[in-house]
Amino acid sequence: MRKILILGGGTAGTMIANKLRKALEREEWDITVVDKHSTHYYQPGYLFIPFEIYNKNDVIKPKSDFFPPGVNVLYAETDRILPAENKVFLSGGKVLHYDYLIIATGTDIRPDETPGLKDKLWQKKIFDFYSIEGALALQRFFKQWEGGKLVMAIVDMPFKCPVAPIEFVCLAEEFFTKKGIRDKVEISFVTPLPGAFTKPVATKMLSDLLKEKNIHVIPDFYIERIDNDRKVLVSYDEKEIPFDVLAIVPLNKGDEMIARSGMGDDLNYVPTDKNTLRSRDYENIFVIGDAADIPTSKAGSVAHFSAEILEENILSAIEGRTMQAKFDGHSNCYIETGYGKGALIDFNYETEPLPGTFPLPGIGPFGLLKNTKINHYGKIMFRWIYWHILLKGRELPITAEMTMAGKKLVN
C-alpha cells in the first residue's frame, strides 16, 4: 500500500486530508496526519476575545471532529524530515515512511526573537492576540483598564492574517467608545509598511477609515527592541514610541522542525513553487498553507483556495501526468471595522485589492473595499462555514482562481 503523510492537522492539513481521502482508493492509499495538538483552534476568532465578543469555547473543538474516516491520526511531535530517504522521525523515535509528503506545519509567533518583548511586562502590559493565552490575558486586562496610550504594533512581515491588526484597532475604538472612555484612549497603529496595508488602493481606503476613527498610523517603523522600564518601542534607527499597553504581532516563523530538517529559509518557510505548490527541491513533497514561502497572504482563504490546486496536482503526480493546475495566489479577507460593519478584499499574486462587488458582478452581495453591514455579516457567518464546510473539504461556490468580474480598475 502506498503512503501519503501529512505533517500538520490545522486548517490546511485538515482540508487536504479530507479532499484526498475522498479522491483516493482506501485499498491503495494509506493517509496519515501527524500533529502535536489534539485541539483545533479557530484562529480568526482570537481577534474577538479581547473585546468580549467571543470566549475560549467559541474557538476550540477537538481535531478528531474534522478528520474523515479512513485517515490515520498521530498526535505526536515531528522531530525532523529526511527527504532523501522519504522518512519522517517523530520526537519519540518512531520513523514514518512515505511516498508523498505534504507539509502543513503552519507558522507561529516568536516573541522570544525580539529583545525585551517577553520581559517583565509580557501579558501584563504587553500582549499578543495571535494565541489563545494572549487573547484571554488581554481580555482580562481591558476589563479593568481606564485609559492611556494603546499601541498596536507589527514586528515584521510576513505574519498570519495581515488584516487582523487593522481589525484590532477598529474594534478597540468601538469597545472603548461603548465603555465611555474613548476620549481617554489614544490608539496608534505602528507598522513596518509604508501605510496601513501592503497595496496602494487598499492602503488608501483603510488609511482613510483609520483617520476617521482618530487612529494614528505610524508607518515605516522597524522594531528593534522593547524597553520595559520606560515602556517604549525602539526602532533600529533609535526612534521611540511610548505606550501604556502594547498589543503586538511578534515575528512569525515556520516550525523549528523545518530548520532541523535543513529544508527552510531563514524564517523556516519551505521553498515552494508558487503555482504548483510542490517543493522546489523534492518532487514528492508538496507544501500547503502558512508553511510555504509563496508570496501571498498567510491566511485561511489561501489554504482553502490552494487546497483545490494541490489536490489536482498530487493526483497528477501520482498518475504520472504533467501538473496542469496553477495556483494564482488567490486570497480574500473580511475586515471587521466596528459598529456592525466590515470591508472585504479579494486579490492574488498579480492583482491588488480593488473596489467592486463579490462574488457576483454588480450584485454582490458583498462590497469590495467598502465599509458595509453585509460585509460584517459575512465575517460573522464565516465561523460556521469554517467549521462545517471548509475544514471538511467541501466546495464553496467560489472558484479557486481569482476573477476580475465585478472588480473596477483604479488609475
C-alpha positions as CSV (number, residue, x, y, z in Angstrom):
1,M,0.0,0.0,0.0
2,R,1.3,3.5,-0.9
3,K,1.5,6.2,1.7
4,I,0.7,9.9,1.9
5,L,1.9,11.6,5.1
6,I,0.5,15.0,6.1
7,L,2.5,16.9,8.7
8,G,0.2,19.3,10.4
9,G,-3.5,18.9,11.3
10,G,-4.5,22.6,11.3
11,T,-6.6,24.4,8.7
12,A,-4.6,23.4,5.6
13,G,-3.7,19.9,6.7
14,T,-7.3,19.0,7.7
15,M,-8.7,20.4,4.4
16,I,-6.3,18.4,2.2
17,A,-6.7,15.3,4.3
18,N,-10.5,15.4,3.6
19,K,-10.1,16.1,-0.1
20,L,-7.5,13.3,-0.7
21,R,-9.4,10.7,1.3
22,K,-12.4,11.3,-1.0
23,A,-10.3,11.2,-4.1
24,L,-8.1,8.1,-3.4
25,E,-9.0,4.5,-3.0
26,R,-8.7,3.3,0.6
27,E,-7.4,-0.1,-0.6
28,E,-4.5,1.5,-2.4
29,W,-3.6,4.6,-0.3
30,D,-2.8,5.0,3.3
31,I,-3.2,8.6,4.5
32,T,-1.7,9.6,7.9
33,V,-1.9,13.0,9.6
34,V,0.7,13.9,12.3
35,D,0.1,16.8,14.7
36,K,1.3,17.6,18.2
37,H,-2.0,19.0,19.3
38,S,-5.4,17.3,19.6
39,T,-7.4,20.6,19.8
40,H,-8.3,22.7,16.7
41,Y,-8.3,26.4,17.2
42,Y,-10.4,28.8,15.1
43,Q,-7.6,31.4,14.9
44,P,-9.7,34.2,13.3
45,G,-11.8,34.1,16.4
46,Y,-8.8,35.2,18.7
47,L,-9.3,38.8,17.5
48,F,-12.8,38.9,19.1
49,I,-11.8,37.6,22.5
50,P,-10.1,40.8,24.0
51,F,-13.4,42.7,23.3
52,E,-15.6,40.0,24.9
53,I,-17.3,39.2,21.6
54,Y,-16.1,35.6,21.7
55,N,-14.8,33.5,24.6
56,K,-12.5,30.5,24.6
57,N,-15.2,27.9,24.0
58,D,-16.2,29.7,20.8
59,V,-12.9,29.0,19.1
60,I,-11.9,25.4,20.1
61,K,-13.1,22.0,19.1
62,P,-11.4,18.5,19.0
63,K,-9.4,17.9,15.9
64,S,-10.9,14.5,15.7
65,D,-14.3,16.0,14.7
66,F,-12.9,17.1,11.4
67,F,-10.7,14.2,10.2
68,P,-12.5,11.9,7.8
69,P,-12.9,8.1,8.4
70,G,-10.1,6.2,6.9
71,V,-7.3,8.7,7.8
72,N,-4.8,7.7,10.5
73,V,-4.1,10.4,13.0
74,L,-1.0,10.5,15.2
75,Y,-0.8,13.1,18.0
76,A,2.9,13.4,18.2
77,E,5.7,16.0,17.6
78,T,7.7,15.7,14.4
79,D,11.5,15.8,15.1
80,R,12.7,16.1,11.5
81,I,12.3,15.1,7.9
82,L,14.9,13.1,6.0
83,P,13.7,13.9,2.5
84,A,16.4,12.0,0.6
85,E,15.1,8.8,2.2
86,N,11.4,9.5,2.3
87,K,11.4,9.3,6.1
88,V,9.9,11.4,9.0
89,F,11.3,11.0,12.5
90,L,8.9,11.7,15.4
91,S,10.2,13.0,18.7
92,G,9.7,9.7,20.5
93,G,11.9,7.9,17.9
94,K,9.3,6.4,15.7
95,V,10.0,6.5,12.0
96,L,7.3,7.0,9.3
97,H,7.8,6.3,5.6
98,Y,6.0,8.0,2.8
99,D,5.6,8.0,-0.9
100,Y,4.3,11.6,-0.9
101,L,4.7,14.1,1.9
102,I,2.5,17.2,2.4
103,I,4.0,19.8,4.8
104,A,1.2,21.8,6.5
105,T,3.0,22.8,9.7
106,G,2.0,26.5,9.5
107,T,3.6,29.4,11.2
108,D,3.6,30.7,14.7
109,I,4.5,33.7,16.8
110,R,8.1,34.0,18.2
111,P,8.1,36.8,20.8
112,D,11.4,35.4,22.0
113,E,13.1,36.8,18.9
114,T,12.6,40.4,19.8
115,P,14.7,41.8,22.6
116,G,12.5,42.8,25.6
117,L,9.3,41.5,24.2
118,K,9.0,38.6,26.7
119,D,10.4,40.6,29.6
120,K,8.6,41.6,32.8
121,L,5.7,43.3,31.0
122,W,4.7,40.3,28.9
123,Q,1.0,39.5,29.4
124,K,0.8,42.3,32.0
125,K,1.1,45.4,29.8
126,I,2.4,43.7,26.5
127,F,0.1,41.2,24.8
128,D,-0.3,39.3,21.6
129,F,-3.7,38.2,20.4
130,Y,-2.4,35.5,18.0
131,S,-2.5,32.9,20.7
132,I,-5.4,31.8,22.9
133,E,-3.4,32.7,26.0
134,G,-2.6,36.2,24.8
135,A,-6.1,36.9,23.7
136,L,-7.6,35.8,27.1
137,A,-4.9,37.8,29.0
138,L,-5.8,40.9,27.0
139,Q,-9.5,40.4,27.7
140,R,-8.8,40.4,31.4
141,F,-6.7,43.5,31.2
142,F,-9.2,45.5,29.1
143,K,-11.9,44.8,31.7
144,Q,-10.2,47.0,34.2
145,W,-8.1,49.4,32.1
146,E,-9.1,53.0,32.5
147,G,-7.3,54.5,29.5
148,G,-3.9,55.7,28.2
149,K,-1.8,55.0,25.2
150,L,-2.8,51.9,23.3
151,V,-0.3,50.9,20.7
152,M,-0.9,48.2,18.1
153,A,2.4,47.2,16.6
154,I,3.7,44.8,14.0
155,V,7.3,43.5,14.3
156,D,7.9,42.2,10.7
157,M,6.4,40.7,7.6
158,P,5.0,38.1,6.8
159,F,2.5,37.2,9.5
160,K,-0.7,35.3,9.8
161,C,-3.9,37.2,8.8
162,P,-2.3,40.5,7.8
163,V,-5.6,42.5,8.2
164,A,-6.1,41.4,11.8
165,P,-4.1,44.3,13.4
166,I,-6.3,46.8,11.4
167,E,-9.4,44.9,12.7
168,F,-8.0,45.1,16.2
169,V,-7.7,48.9,16.4
170,C,-11.1,49.3,14.8
171,L,-12.7,47.0,17.4
172,A,-10.8,48.7,20.1
173,E,-12.1,52.1,19.0
174,E,-15.7,50.8,19.2
175,F,-15.1,48.9,22.5
176,F,-13.7,52.0,24.4
177,T,-16.3,54.3,22.9
178,K,-19.1,52.0,24.2
179,K,-17.3,51.9,27.6
180,G,-17.4,55.7,27.7
181,I,-13.6,56.2,27.8
182,R,-12.7,56.7,24.2
183,D,-11.6,60.2,25.0
184,K,-9.1,58.7,27.5
185,V,-7.6,56.2,25.0
186,E,-5.1,57.2,22.4
187,I,-4.8,54.5,19.7
188,S,-1.8,54.1,17.4
189,F,-1.2,51.6,14.6
190,V,2.5,51.0,14.2
191,T,3.7,49.1,11.1
192,P,6.9,48.5,9.1
193,L,4.9,49.0,6.0
194,P,4.7,52.5,4.3
195,G,1.0,52.5,5.0
196,A,-1.9,50.7,6.6
197,F,-1.7,47.8,4.1
198,T,0.6,46.3,1.5
199,K,-1.0,47.6,-1.7
200,P,-1.8,51.3,-2.6
201,V,-5.6,51.1,-3.3
202,A,-6.4,49.2,-0.2
203,T,-4.0,51.3,1.8
204,K,-5.8,54.5,0.9
205,M,-9.2,53.1,1.8
206,L,-8.0,51.7,5.1
207,S,-5.9,54.7,6.0
208,D,-8.9,57.0,5.4
209,L,-11.0,54.7,7.6
210,L,-8.5,54.8,10.5
211,K,-8.2,58.6,10.2
212,E,-12.0,58.9,10.5
213,K,-11.8,56.9,13.7
214,N,-8.9,59.1,15.1
215,I,-6.5,56.2,15.0
216,H,-2.9,57.3,14.3
217,V,-1.0,55.4,11.7
218,I,2.8,55.3,12.2
219,P,4.4,53.8,9.1
220,D,8.0,52.6,8.3
221,F,8.7,51.7,12.0
222,Y,11.0,48.7,12.3
223,I,11.0,47.5,15.9
224,E,14.5,46.6,17.3
225,R,13.6,46.2,20.9
226,I,11.1,46.9,23.7
227,D,12.2,48.9,26.7
228,N,10.1,47.6,29.5
229,D,11.3,50.0,32.2
230,R,10.4,53.1,30.1
231,K,7.5,51.4,28.2
232,V,8.7,52.4,24.8
233,L,9.1,50.7,21.4
234,V,12.6,51.4,20.0
235,S,13.3,51.2,16.2
236,Y,16.5,50.3,14.5
237,D,17.2,54.0,13.9
238,E,16.5,54.7,17.6
239,K,13.1,56.3,17.1
240,E,10.8,55.7,20.1
241,I,7.1,55.2,20.6
242,P,5.7,55.3,24.2
243,F,2.9,53.0,25.3
244,D,0.7,52.2,28.3
245,V,-0.5,49.0,26.8
246,L,1.0,47.3,23.8
247,A,-0.8,44.8,21.6
248,I,1.8,43.3,19.2
249,V,2.2,40.9,16.3
250,P,5.5,39.2,17.1
251,L,7.8,37.9,14.5
252,N,6.3,34.9,12.7
253,K,8.3,31.8,11.9
254,G,7.7,28.4,10.5
255,D,8.1,25.2,12.5
256,E,11.5,24.6,14.0
257,M,11.3,21.1,12.6
258,I,11.8,22.6,9.2
259,A,15.1,24.1,10.3
260,R,16.2,20.8,11.9
261,S,15.4,19.1,8.6
262,G,17.5,21.7,6.6
263,M,14.5,22.4,4.4
264,G,13.6,26.1,5.1
265,D,14.7,29.6,4.6
266,D,15.8,31.9,7.4
267,L,12.2,32.1,8.7
268,N,11.7,28.3,8.4
269,Y,9.4,28.5,5.5
270,V,9.7,25.8,2.8
271,P,10.8,26.9,-0.7
272,T,7.7,26.1,-2.7
273,D,6.7,26.6,-6.4
274,K,4.1,29.3,-6.1
275,N,1.9,27.8,-8.9
276,T,2.1,24.0,-8.4
277,L,2.7,24.1,-4.6
278,R,5.4,21.4,-5.0
279,S,8.6,21.7,-3.1
280,R,11.3,23.4,-5.2
281,D,13.8,20.8,-4.0
282,Y,11.9,17.5,-3.8
283,E,9.4,16.1,-6.4
284,N,7.4,14.1,-4.0
285,I,6.9,16.8,-1.4
286,F,4.2,19.4,-1.5
287,V,3.5,22.3,0.8
288,I,0.2,24.0,1.7
289,G,-0.8,26.9,3.9
290,D,1.4,29.1,6.0
291,A,4.4,26.7,5.9
292,A,5.1,27.7,2.3
293,D,7.2,30.6,1.2
294,I,4.8,31.6,-1.6
295,P,4.3,35.4,-2.0
296,T,0.7,35.8,-0.8
297,S,-1.1,36.2,2.5
298,K,-0.7,33.7,5.3
299,A,-4.5,33.4,5.7
300,G,-7.1,30.7,5.8
301,S,-8.5,31.7,2.5
302,V,-5.2,30.9,0.8
303,A,-5.2,27.4,2.4
304,H,-8.7,26.9,1.1
305,F,-8.1,28.0,-2.5
306,S,-4.7,26.3,-2.7
307,A,-6.1,23.0,-1.4
308,E,-8.1,22.6,-4.6
309,I,-5.0,23.2,-6.7
310,L,-2.9,20.9,-4.5
311,E,-5.4,18.1,-4.8
312,E,-5.3,18.2,-8.5
313,N,-1.5,18.3,-8.7
314,I,-1.0,15.5,-6.3
315,L,-3.4,13.3,-8.3
316,S,-1.5,14.3,-11.5
317,A,1.9,13.4,-9.9
318,I,0.5,10.1,-8.7
319,E,-0.7,9.2,-12.2
320,G,2.5,10.4,-13.9
321,R,0.7,13.3,-15.6
322,T,2.0,16.9,-16.1
323,M,0.7,19.1,-13.4
324,Q,-1.8,21.5,-15.1
325,A,-3.4,23.2,-12.1
326,K,-1.9,26.6,-11.2
327,F,-2.4,28.5,-8.0
328,D,-2.6,32.2,-8.7
329,G,-2.2,33.4,-5.1
330,H,-5.9,34.0,-4.6
331,S,-6.8,35.4,-1.2
332,N,-9.8,37.2,0.2
333,C,-10.3,38.6,3.7
334,Y,-13.2,40.1,5.5
335,I,-12.1,43.1,7.6
336,E,-14.1,43.8,10.7
337,T,-14.3,47.6,11.1
338,G,-16.5,48.0,14.2
339,Y,-20.1,49.1,14.8
340,G,-21.5,46.2,12.9
341,K,-19.7,46.9,9.7
342,G,-16.9,45.4,7.7
343,A,-14.8,45.6,4.5
344,L,-13.7,42.9,2.1
345,I,-10.6,42.5,-0.1
346,D,-10.0,39.9,-2.9
347,F,-6.7,39.7,-4.7
348,N,-3.9,37.4,-6.0
349,Y,-0.2,37.4,-7.0
350,E,-0.7,39.9,-9.8
351,T,-3.8,41.9,-8.9
352,E,-4.0,44.1,-5.8
353,P,-7.3,44.5,-3.9
354,L,-9.7,46.6,-6.0
355,P,-13.2,48.1,-5.4
356,G,-16.3,46.3,-6.8
357,T,-18.7,43.6,-5.8
358,F,-18.2,40.0,-4.7
359,P,-18.8,37.2,-5.6
360,L,-21.4,38.2,-8.3
361,P,-20.6,41.1,-10.6
362,G,-22.9,44.1,-9.9
363,I,-24.9,42.1,-7.4
364,G,-22.5,41.1,-4.7
365,P,-23.9,40.9,-2.1
366,F,-20.6,41.8,-0.6
367,G,-18.8,45.1,-1.5
368,L,-15.0,45.1,-2.2
369,L,-13.2,47.9,-0.3
370,K,-16.5,49.1,1.0
371,N,-17.4,49.5,4.7
372,T,-20.9,47.8,4.9
373,K,-23.1,45.9,7.3
374,I,-23.4,42.9,4.8
375,N,-19.6,42.5,4.9
376,H,-19.8,42.3,8.7
377,Y,-22.4,39.6,8.4
378,G,-20.0,37.7,6.0
379,K,-17.3,37.8,8.7
380,I,-19.6,36.5,11.3
381,M,-21.1,33.8,9.1
382,F,-17.6,32.6,8.2
383,R,-17.1,30.9,11.5
384,W,-20.0,28.5,10.7
385,I,-18.7,28.0,7.2
386,Y,-15.2,27.2,8.6
387,W,-16.3,24.5,11.0
388,H,-19.0,22.9,8.7
389,I,-17.7,23.3,5.2
390,L,-14.1,24.4,4.7
391,L,-12.4,22.1,7.2
392,K,-14.3,19.1,5.8
393,G,-13.0,19.8,2.3
394,R,-16.4,20.7,0.9
395,E,-16.8,23.0,-2.0
396,L,-18.0,26.6,-1.9
397,P,-19.5,28.5,-4.9
398,I,-16.3,30.5,-5.3
399,T,-13.5,29.5,-7.7
400,A,-10.0,28.8,-6.6
401,E,-8.8,31.1,-9.4
402,M,-9.5,34.8,-8.8
403,T,-11.8,36.5,-11.3
404,M,-11.8,40.1,-12.4
405,A,-15.6,40.0,-12.8
406,G,-17.1,42.7,-10.6
407,K,-13.8,44.5,-10.0
408,K,-13.1,48.1,-11.0
409,L,-9.7,49.1,-12.1
410,V,-8.3,52.2,-10.4
411,N,-6.0,54.6,-12.2
